[in-house]
Every structure is written in structure tokens, then in C-alpha cells.
Amino acid sequence: MKSFLTKNLLLISILVLAAFLRFFQLGQNPPGLSVDEVSNGYNAYSILKTARDEYGNFLPLTFRSFGDYNLPLSVYTLVPSIAIFGLTEFAVRFPSALFGTLAVLLTYILAKKLFEESQNGWQLWKGPRQRADSVHGQEKLESKIKSSTDGPPKASLAFSRRETIDRTRSKLIALLSAFFLAISPWHLQFSRYDHEANFMVFFIVLGLTTFLYGLKNFSLLAASAVFFGLAVNTYHGAKIWVPLFLIVILFWYRKEIIKFKIKLIWLSLILIVFSLPIILNLQKSLIRGQSVGVLGQPNPLETFITGYLAHYSPNFLFISGDSIGRHSVPGMGQLYVFEAPLVILGILYLIAQKTKSPKFLLAWLVIAAIPAAAATPTPHALRGLTFIPVWSIITACGVTALLEAKFKANLKKGIAFILVVVAFYNIVTYFHLYYKHYPKEKAPDWSQGYKEMVEAVDEIKDNYGSIAITSYFGHPYIFTLFYSRYDPLKYHSQSEDKNKFAKFEFFSSSWEQTKPGKALVITPPWQAHPPKVLKEIYAINGDLKFTISETE
């Protein structure tokens, strides 16, 4: 055990860092649950208590939600978390943070596998002299092997040395890949709140990792089909991404796969079984796509190409990021600025590789934007989430390329020093922005204030015949159900009308349409409300969010 810990100390440290960054203040930042988080949370709570969703459907394969008909995996993943931690913000976000942390470990395993048999052709700034003396001496070693007159011992020694170098390189790239994913602003953003796309990334990386190991073991190949099947059932974007990804994988490794022959039928059956929920609910699944797809745009092809290229824009990647408040921190790109030169070096490094596995990352990089560009708006960090592992590995390749470059020692040290200083500044700036400024600036994007409002109403609701809540901010019924922990069994027995249940009524125009008698009225401060104000609810940024009033 001690030997294992010693050998893997760096990896363990990276995983501890990844877990800390994903779980620290998880229930407080982001500063409130989004409407989708609340919907998933209450539906999971309802499944836990009654085996039915909020609409009374028994163990559904799609969740109606607000007409989005979300895929099932992320909701069912919340059930054990809520059973353990209760219906809380932490419970809703715990699975996403856990899967995000595990994705760091998987990325390490994936990168190590991709590069364990790599043949490096990389040399930066190579001249005639450098060509004869590779950084790792691979060409020289091969020459010695071919011309050796001393027989197998020298050849064996040469091969042994090269294998040691390759193992060292693959482990370095793997550790760096895990580290860059652990601190990635893009991955942290989506690991710290509940969204099904984060689970998609986990299962895609797990599927690809088991696939690569499965090229020599059919059981693992079958397991990879299961994991890709699970990925399809996480997020609508996976319905485009996973089949496209599988086509590329099967083409890339066609020679290795074909040897399994008749067994491949089993893989097809596994994928078909996992596709059944989507096939059986195809019409519902298409609803969301029809509202945001590029086919509904005046110039679909132009919109697609523009959107595709936008995901590789330096402004999106390194400067401004996604404009949607839930998707990035203002003042930061989806990646760190210091990663920009490393990404360029990493791509060149991959091009120089002589084996197919590392170069597969380039194919991944090219197709990653296709599902994201198939919908609007673009660029879109959420739909482009499949970029994250490959950007982390490419950045790691960039660092490796720099370490192996044929620079003078002082020049290399100078470049490394500059990169470390810039990286330190970028990383510190990001966490300062995320924990100090982001909660206040983006409180409205996270529906912050609903919890405080529902808790305030809960304390005095027994004194009133009815409670009228504004629909101005959208879907107040689900926030009320969630934060009041309303019994799902009672809710199922009532009308499907989302405008009222129990004492609660939800209005969009005027509170005066509510039931006669003494009532509580909850509105934003600028909306008409009774003159007798009982309490005001302020958001974390100091803005007045709700006014709780009483009718005479």
C-alpha cells in the first residue's frame, strides 16, 4: 500500500486537488440552483418517494420538465444522492462534482493509454545536427539496432531504453492532462452544478478508455459499448456526438476491431438496447432540437459553418468565453490564456507522432464542434463540453513538446519561467473572480433569492388562505415544490395545472385574480402588490428580488 501511494503520489495529489476544487462551497457557489437543477432535483425526489416523476409518470425514460423532455440518466443519478443528503443544493450538485472528479482520473488513464506506444517524431527548431540526435535518441537507437554486430543483447538494450522513455513520456502527458483538467475553468464550471452534459463527458471518456483497452479484450470492448450507450442517455447533444464519435473510432481502429468478427454483433445489440429510450421517445426528443437547431435558420449551412468555426475562436477559448452567465466567469475564456501557446505546440506535437492513437486526438478535436454548431446560439460552452478532455490532453502535449524542444537550456528556462508566472497569475485571477465576484455578478442567472423567499413564506403560510407568487422570473411552482420539500404524493393527487397547488397560486399579470380573503402576495418590487409589505428578499448582489405583501 505504501509503495502504491509513493508511486502514485502526484496522481493522488491531482485527484485531491480536483475533488477540493469541485466540492468546496458546492452548495453556496454558484449562488443558487438554476431552474433546471431544481427541476431535476424535485423529479429525483419524487422518484425516490413514489417511483414517479412530478407528472405522475412511473419511472419515465424521458422527463417532461418544462417541455424539454430531458434524458433520464442525470435525474436517476440524483436519487441516491438525495436519499443520503436530503433535498438540498449540495445533494443536487454532488453527483456532478463526483463525476467531474472521476473524469480527471479517467483522463489520466486515457492519456497514458494513448501515448504508451507512441513513436515520437517531434523536434522543435531542428537543424542538420539535431536531426541526427533526437531528443530521446529514437532514430539513433533504431539505427544501432539495425547495424548492430553484437547481436540481440545490444538490440534488446536499445528497445528497453526506448520503452522506458515512452513509458516516462506517456506518464508525464497523463499527469499533465489530469492536472489541466483538474484546474480547467471550463470543466470546473460544469462540474459544480447539475447538468446532464457533465455526465456525458464522463461516460464518453470512460467509453473511449475501455474501448482502447478492449482492442485486446472483447469484454472491455463490450463494456465500452455500454458506456457509450449510457452517454447517449445523458444529454440531447449526445445523440449527435456519440454516433459521430463512434463512426470515427470504428474507422480509426478498423483493423484492430475486425478481428472480433461475429462478436461485433453483440456490440451492435448493446448500442441498440441503450438507444431504445431515444427511439421510443423520438418525437418528444426532437422538440428541443426543433427550437434551437440550425435547420430553422434562414441560411442553415452558413449558420452551421460560422458556428463551427466560432468554437475555435481565440476570443471564445482564451479571452471572453461563453456569454451565458451559467457557462463561464466574466473576464475569463473557457481556457486559461497561458494555454494558448501550449495548445499550438500540442497540436504540432500530435501531428509529429508516428502512431495512430495520439493522432486520434486530432480527429476528436475536429469533430467536437459539430454537435455544438448544429444548434444556436454559438459558440456554446455547454454543447461544446466534449472539447474539454481533448483540450487538456493537447495542452499537456504542449508542455511535453516544450520540454523536449531543442532549445538552449537558458532559453528553455526563460520560456518556462514566463509560462509559470503567467499561469500562476491566470489561475489566481480565475479563482478570485469565481469566488469573489461571480456569485454577485451572476446571481440572477442562478435564480438566487427563491430559496430565501420560499423559506420566509413557509414560516407564515399557515396564517393565510392563499399564497400568490409571481411568474415573472419563470416556473415559480418548481422552486416552491423544491424548497418547501412538498410531498410528491400529495402533488400527484392534485391537478396538472402548474399555476396552482394547495394554497399556492402563480400569476403572470395581476395578483388581484387570486382567491378572495387574506392572502400573501409575492412579487418583484416593480410589479404591483398590496400596500402592506411584510418582508423584502434581497439577492446576494444587494438587489431587491421579492416583496412579500399581505392583502387587507
C-alpha positions in Angstrom: 0.0 0.0 0.0 2.8 2.4 0.9 4.6 1.6 -2.3 1.4 2.3 -4.3 1.0 5.6 -2.6 4.6 6.6 -3.2 4.5 5.6 -6.9 1.2 7.5 -7.5 1.7 10.4 -5.2 1.5 13.0 -8.0 -1.7 11.5 -9.4 -3.3 11.2 -5.9 -2.4 14.9 -5.3 -4.0 15.9 -8.5 -7.2 14.0 -7.7 -7.3 15.5 -4.2 -6.9 19.0 -5.8 -9.7 18.1 -8.4 -12.0 17.0 -5.6 -11.3 20.1 -3.5 -12.0 22.5 -6.3 -15.2 20.7 -7.2 -16.7 20.2 -3.7 -15.5 23.4 -1.9 -18.6 25.5 -1.1 -20.5 23.4 -3.6 -23.9 24.3 -2.1 -23.1 28.0 -2.0 -21.4 28.8 -5.3 -22.9 29.0 -7.8 -25.1 31.2 -5.6 -28.4 29.5 -6.3 -29.9 26.5 -8.0 -30.8 27.0 -11.7 -34.4 26.2 -12.7 -33.1 23.0 -14.4 -31.3 21.9 -11.3 -34.4 22.4 -9.2 -36.5 20.5 -11.7 -34.1 17.6 -11.8 -33.8 17.7 -8.0 -37.5 17.6 -7.4 -38.1 14.9 -10.0 -35.4 12.8 -8.4 -37.0 13.4 -5.0 -40.4 12.3 -6.4 -38.8 9.2 -7.9 -37.3 8.4 -4.6 -40.6 8.8 -2.7 -43.1 7.5 -5.2 -41.2 6.0 -8.2 -42.9 8.6 -10.3 -41.9 12.0 -11.8 -43.6 15.3 -11.0 -46.3 14.5 -13.6 -47.1 11.1 -12.0 -45.3 9.0 -14.8 -43.9 5.8 -13.5 -40.1 5.5 -13.9 -40.1 7.5 -17.1 -37.4 7.2 -19.8 -37.7 10.9 -20.5 -38.6 13.7 -18.1 -41.1 16.2 -19.4 -39.8 19.0 -17.2 -40.8 22.3 -18.9 -41.4 20.6 -22.3 -37.7 19.8 -22.9 -38.2 16.0 -22.3 -34.8 15.6 -20.8 -33.0 12.3 -20.9 -33.1 10.1 -17.8 -29.6 9.3 -16.6 -28.8 12.5 -14.7 -32.2 12.5 -12.8 -31.8 8.9 -11.7 -28.2 9.6 -10.6 -29.6 12.2 -8.2 -31.9 9.7 -6.4 -29.2 8.1 -4.2 -27.6 11.5 -3.5 -30.9 13.0 -2.3 -31.6 9.8 -0.3 -28.3 10.3 1.6 -28.1 14.1 1.8 -31.7 15.2 1.6 -33.3 17.6 -0.8 -30.5 20.2 -0.7 -28.3 22.2 -3.0 -25.4 20.0 -2.1 -27.3 16.8 -2.9 -28.3 18.1 -6.3 -24.8 19.0 -7.2 -22.9 16.1 -5.5 -23.1 13.6 -8.4 -21.9 16.2 -11.0 -18.9 17.1 -8.8 -18.2 13.4 -8.2 -18.3 12.5 -11.8 -16.3 15.6 -12.7 -13.6 14.4 -10.2 -13.6 10.9 -11.6 -13.3 12.3 -15.1 -9.9 13.7 -14.1 -8.8 10.1 -13.2 -10.2 8.7 -16.4 -8.4 11.4 -18.5 -5.1 10.3 -16.8 -5.8 6.7 -17.8 -6.9 7.6 -21.3 -3.9 9.8 -22.0 -1.5 7.2 -20.6 -3.0 4.6 -22.9 -3.0 6.8 -25.9 0.7 7.6 -25.6 2.1 4.4 -24.1 3.1 3.1 -27.6 3.7 6.4 -29.3 6.7 6.9 -31.6 7.8 10.4 -31.2 8.8 12.3 -34.3 8.8 15.6 -32.6 11.7 18.1 -32.7 11.3 21.9 -32.5 13.8 24.0 -34.3 15.7 21.0 -35.6 18.7 21.5 -37.9 21.0 19.0 -39.6 22.8 18.3 -36.4 19.7 17.9 -34.3 18.1 15.6 -36.9 21.0 13.1 -36.2 20.4 13.4 -32.5 16.8 13.0 -31.5 15.7 14.3 -28.1 15.0 10.8 -27.0 17.6 9.2 -29.3 14.9 7.1 -31.0 16.3 7.4 -34.5 19.8 6.7 -33.2 18.5 3.7 -31.3 16.8 2.3 -34.3 20.0 2.8 -36.4 22.0 1.0 -33.8 19.6 -1.9 -33.7 19.8 -2.3 -37.5 23.6 -2.1 -37.8 24.4 -3.9 -34.6 27.0 -6.6 -34.9 26.9 -7.6 -31.3 23.6 -9.5 -31.6 20.5 -9.4 -29.5 21.8 -8.0 -26.3 22.5 -4.6 -27.7 19.3 -4.6 -29.6 17.4 -5.6 -26.5 19.1 -2.9 -24.5 18.1 -0.3 -27.2 14.5 -1.4 -27.2 14.4 -1.5 -23.4 15.7 2.1 -23.3 13.1 3.3 -25.8 10.3 1.6 -24.0 11.4 3.2 -20.7 11.4 6.6 -22.5 8.0 6.0 -24.0 6.5 5.0 -20.6 8.0 8.0 -18.9 6.6 10.3 -21.6 3.2 8.7 -21.5 3.0 9.1 -17.8 4.1 12.7 -17.9 1.5 13.5 -20.5 -1.1 11.7 -18.5 -0.3 13.5 -15.3 -0.3 16.9 -17.0 -3.6 16.1 -18.7 -5.2 15.2 -15.4 -3.8 18.4 -13.8 -5.0 20.7 -16.6 -8.5 19.1 -16.4 -8.5 19.4 -12.6 -8.0 23.2 -12.8 -9.9 23.8 -16.1 -12.3 26.8 -15.8 -14.5 25.1 -18.4 -14.7 21.8 -16.6 -15.0 23.3 -13.1 -17.9 25.5 -14.3 -19.9 22.5 -15.3 -18.7 20.1 -12.6 -20.0 22.5 -9.9 -23.7 22.4 -10.9 -26.0 19.7 -12.0 -26.2 19.4 -15.8 -26.6 16.2 -17.8 -23.8 17.2 -20.2 -21.2 16.8 -17.5 -22.3 13.1 -17.2 -22.0 12.8 -21.0 -18.3 13.8 -20.8 -17.6 11.3 -18.1 -19.2 8.4 -20.0 -17.5 9.4 -23.3 -14.1 9.4 -21.7 -14.8 6.1 -19.9 -16.2 4.6 -23.1 -13.1 5.6 -25.1 -10.7 4.4 -22.4 -12.3 0.9 -22.2 -12.5 0.8 -26.0 -8.7 1.2 -26.3 -8.1 -1.5 -23.7 -10.8 -3.5 -25.3 -8.9 -3.8 -28.6 -7.1 -6.8 -26.9 -10.0 -7.9 -24.7 -13.5 -8.2 -26.0 -15.1 -8.0 -22.6 -13.8 -4.5 -22.2 -14.9 -3.7 -25.8 -18.4 -4.7 -24.8 -18.2 -2.6 -21.7 -17.2 0.4 -23.8 -20.4 -0.1 -25.8 -22.4 0.0 -22.5 -20.7 3.3 -21.5 -21.3 4.9 -24.9 -24.9 3.7 -24.6 -25.1 5.4 -21.2 -23.6 8.6 -22.7 -26.4 8.7 -25.3 -28.9 8.8 -22.4 -27.4 11.7 -20.6 -27.9 14.8 -22.8 -29.6 15.7 -26.1 -26.4 16.7 -27.7 -25.0 13.2 -27.1 -27.5 11.9 -29.7 -25.4 13.6 -32.4 -22.0 13.4 -30.7 -21.8 9.8 -29.7 -22.8 8.2 -33.1 -20.4 10.6 -34.8 -17.6 9.8 -32.3 -18.2 6.0 -32.8 -18.0 6.3 -36.5 -14.6 8.0 -36.3 -13.4 5.5 -33.7 -14.5 2.5 -35.7 -12.9 3.8 -38.8 -9.7 4.8 -37.0 -9.3 1.4 -35.4 -11.0 -0.7 -38.1 -8.0 -3.1 -38.5 -7.9 -3.9 -34.8 -11.7 -4.3 -34.5 -12.3 -6.5 -37.5 -10.6 -9.5 -35.8 -13.5 -9.9 -33.4 -15.8 -10.7 -36.4 -19.1 -12.2 -35.3 -18.7 -10.9 -31.8 -19.3 -7.4 -33.2 -23.0 -8.2 -33.5 -23.1 -8.1 -29.7 -21.7 -4.6 -29.6 -24.4 -3.5 -32.1 -27.1 -5.1 -29.9 -25.8 -3.3 -26.8 -25.9 0.1 -28.5 -29.4 -0.6 -29.9 -30.7 -1.5 -26.5 -29.4 1.7 -25.0 -30.8 3.7 -27.9 -34.4 2.3 -27.4 -35.4 5.1 -24.9 -34.5 7.7 -27.5 -36.1 5.8 -30.4 -39.3 5.2 -28.4 -39.5 8.9 -27.5 -38.1 10.3 -30.7 -40.9 12.8 -31.3 -40.5 14.2 -27.8 -36.7 14.2 -28.2 -37.0 16.3 -31.3 -39.0 19.1 -29.7 -35.9 20.8 -28.2 -33.9 20.3 -31.4 -36.6 22.0 -33.5 -36.5 25.1 -31.3 -32.7 25.6 -31.4 -31.5 23.7 -34.5 -29.7 25.4 -37.4 -32.2 24.0 -39.8 -34.7 26.5 -38.6 -32.4 29.4 -39.5 -32.7 31.4 -42.8 -29.2 30.1 -44.0 -28.6 26.8 -42.3 -25.3 25.9 -43.9 -23.8 29.4 -43.4 -25.1 29.4 -39.8 -23.5 25.9 -39.2 -20.1 26.9 -40.6 -20.0 30.1 -38.7 -21.0 28.4 -35.5 -18.5 25.6 -36.1 -15.5 28.0 -36.5 -16.7 30.1 -33.6 -15.8 27.3 -31.2 -12.1 27.5 -32.2 -12.1 31.3 -31.9 -9.2 32.6 -29.6 -11.7 35.1 -28.2 -14.1 32.3 -27.1 -11.3 30.0 -25.9 -8.9 32.3 -24.1 -10.4 35.8 -23.7 -14.2 36.2 -23.2 -15.7 32.7 -23.1 -19.4 32.0 -23.4 -21.7 35.0 -23.0 -24.2 33.0 -21.0 -23.7 33.6 -17.3 -24.1 30.0 -16.2 -21.4 28.8 -18.7 -18.4 30.9 -17.8 -16.9 33.5 -15.5 -16.8 37.1 -16.8 -13.3 38.2 -17.7 -12.2 34.6 -18.5 -12.1 32.4 -21.5 -13.1 28.8 -21.5 -9.4 28.0 -21.2 -6.6 30.0 -19.5 -4.6 32.5 -21.6 -1.3 30.7 -20.8 -2.7 27.6 -22.5 -2.8 29.3 -25.9 0.9 28.8 -26.9 0.8 25.3 -25.3 -2.3 24.4 -27.4 -0.4 25.3 -30.6 2.7 23.4 -29.6 0.5 20.4 -28.5 -1.2 20.3 -31.9 2.1 20.3 -33.7 3.4 17.6 -31.3 0.4 15.4 -32.2 1.0 15.9 -35.9 4.6 14.7 -35.4 3.5 11.4 -33.8 4.1 8.3 -35.8 1.4 6.1 -34.3 -2.4 6.3 -34.8 -3.6 6.6 -31.1 -2.2 10.0 -30.3 -3.3 11.4 -33.7 -6.8 10.2 -32.9 -7.0 13.3 -30.6 -6.8 15.5 -33.7 -9.8 13.7 -35.2 -11.6 14.3 -31.9 -10.7 18.0 -32.0 -12.1 18.3 -35.5 -15.5 16.7 -34.8 -16.0 18.1 -31.3 -17.6 21.3 -32.6 -20.1 19.6 -35.0 -22.9 18.9 -32.4 -22.4 22.3 -30.9 -22.6 24.1 -34.3 -25.8 22.2 -35.1 -27.8 24.5 -32.8 -27.9 28.1 -31.9 -26.6 30.3 -30.3 -22.9 29.8 -30.9 -20.2 29.5 -29.6 -21.8 27.5 -26.8 -19.7 26.1 -23.9 -22.4 23.6 -22.8 -22.9 22.0 -26.2 -19.1 22.1 -26.7 -18.4 20.3 -23.5 -16.8 17.3 -25.3 -13.9 19.6 -26.2 -12.7 19.7 -22.6 -10.7 16.4 -22.3 -9.0 16.8 -25.6 -8.0 20.4 -24.9 -6.5 19.2 -21.6 -4.5 16.5 -23.3 -3.4 18.8 -26.1 -2.2 21.3 -23.5 -0.3 18.6 -21.8 1.3 17.7 -25.1 2.3 21.3 -25.5 4.2 21.2 -22.2 5.9 17.9 -23.2 6.8 19.4 -26.6 8.4 22.4 -24.9 10.4 20.1 -22.5 11.6 18.0 -25.5 12.4 21.0 -27.7 16.0 21.6 -28.9 16.4 24.9 -27.3 19.4 26.1 -25.4 19.0 25.4 -21.7 18.8 29.1 -20.7 16.2 29.9 -23.4 14.1 26.9 -22.3 14.3 28.0 -18.7 13.3 31.5 -19.6 10.3 30.4 -21.6 9.3 28.1 -18.8 9.6 30.8 -16.2 7.4 33.2 -18.2 4.8 30.5 -18.7 4.8 29.6 -15.0 4.4 33.3 -14.0 1.5 33.9 -16.5 -0.1 30.6 -15.5 0.0 31.5 -11.8 -1.5 34.9 -12.5 -4.2 33.4 -14.7 -5.2 30.7 -12.2 -5.2 33.0 -9.2 -7.3 35.6 -11.2 -9.8 32.9 -12.1 -10.4 31.7 -8.6 -10.6 35.3 -7.3 -13.2 36.1 -9.9 -15.1 32.8 -9.3 -15.4 33.1 -5.6 -15.4 36.9 -5.0 -17.2 38.4 -8.0 -19.0 35.7 -9.9 -21.7 35.0 -7.2 -22.7 38.7 -7.0 -22.5 39.4 -10.7 -24.3 36.4 -11.9 -26.9 35.9 -9.1 -29.8 36.5 -11.5 -28.6 33.7 -13.8 -28.9 31.3 -10.9 -32.4 32.3 -9.7 -30.8 33.4 -6.4 -33.4 34.6 -3.9 -36.0 31.9 -4.5 -34.8 29.8 -1.5 -35.0 32.7 0.9 -38.4 33.7 -0.4 -39.9 30.2 0.0 -38.4 29.8 3.4 -39.8 33.1 4.5 -43.3 32.2 3.2 -43.1 28.8 4.9 -42.8 30.4 8.3 -46.1 32.3 8.0 -48.1 30.4 5.4 -50.5 28.9 7.9 -51.9 32.3 8.7 -53.2 32.8 5.1 -55.9 31.2 3.0 -53.9 31.6 -0.2 -50.4 32.5 -1.4 -50.0 34.2 -4.8 -46.5 34.1 -6.3 -45.3 36.0 -9.4 -44.4 34.0 -12.5 -42.2 37.0 -13.7 -38.9 35.0 -13.2 -40.3 31.8 -14.7 -41.5 28.5 -13.3 -42.1 29.5 -9.6 -44.0 26.3 -8.9 -40.9 24.1 -9.2 -38.9 26.3 -6.8 -41.8 26.2 -4.3 -42.0 22.4 -4.6 -38.3 22.0 -4.1 -37.5 24.5 -1.3 -40.7 23.6 0.7 -39.9 19.9 0.1 -43.6 19.4 -0.8 -44.8 15.8 -0.6 -44.7 14.4 -4.2 -47.6 12.0 -3.4 -49.8 15.0 -2.5 -48.7 16.9 -5.5 -49.6 13.9 -7.8 -53.1 13.8 -6.5 -53.7 17.4 -7.5 -54.3 19.0 -10.9 -51.6 19.1 -13.6 -52.2 22.8 -13.7 -48.8 24.3 -12.9 -50.5 27.6 -12.0 -51.7 26.3 -8.6 -51.4 23.6 -6.0 -52.5 23.5 -2.3 -52.6 27.2 -1.1 -50.2 28.4 -3.9 -51.3 30.2 -7.0 -48.9 31.5 -9.6 -49.8 34.6 -11.6 -48.2 36.4 -14.6 -50.1 39.6 -14.7 -52.1 40.6 -11.6 -52.3 39.2 -8.1 -55.9 40.5 -7.8 -57.1 37.5 -9.7 -56.2 35.3 -6.7 -58.8 33.8 -4.3 -60.7 36.3 -2.1 -59.7 36.5 1.5 -56.5 37.1 3.4 -53.5 36.2 1.2 -49.8 36.5 0.8 -48.6 38.1 -2.4 -45.0 37.7 -3.6 -43.8 40.0 -6.4 -40.7 41.7 -7.7 -40.6 45.3 -6.3 -41.6 46.9 -9.6 -44.7 44.8 -10.0 -48.0 45.9 -8.5 -48.5 44.5 -5.0 -50.7 45.2 -1.9 -49.5 48.2 0.1 -48.8 46.2 3.3 -45.3 44.9 2.9 -44.2 42.2 5.4 -40.8 41.4 4.2 -38.3 42.1 1.4 -36.0 39.5 0.0 -32.6 40.7 -1.3 -30.3 38.8 -3.7 -26.6 38.3 -2.8 -25.7 41.3 -5.0 -27.9 43.6 -3.0 -30.7 43.9 -5.5 -34.3 43.6 -4.1 -35.6 40.4 -5.6 -39.0 39.8 -3.9 -41.5 41.8 -1.9 -43.8 39.7 0.4 -47.1 41.6 0.9 -50.4 40.9 2.6 -53.8 41.7 1.3 -56.1 43.6 3.6 
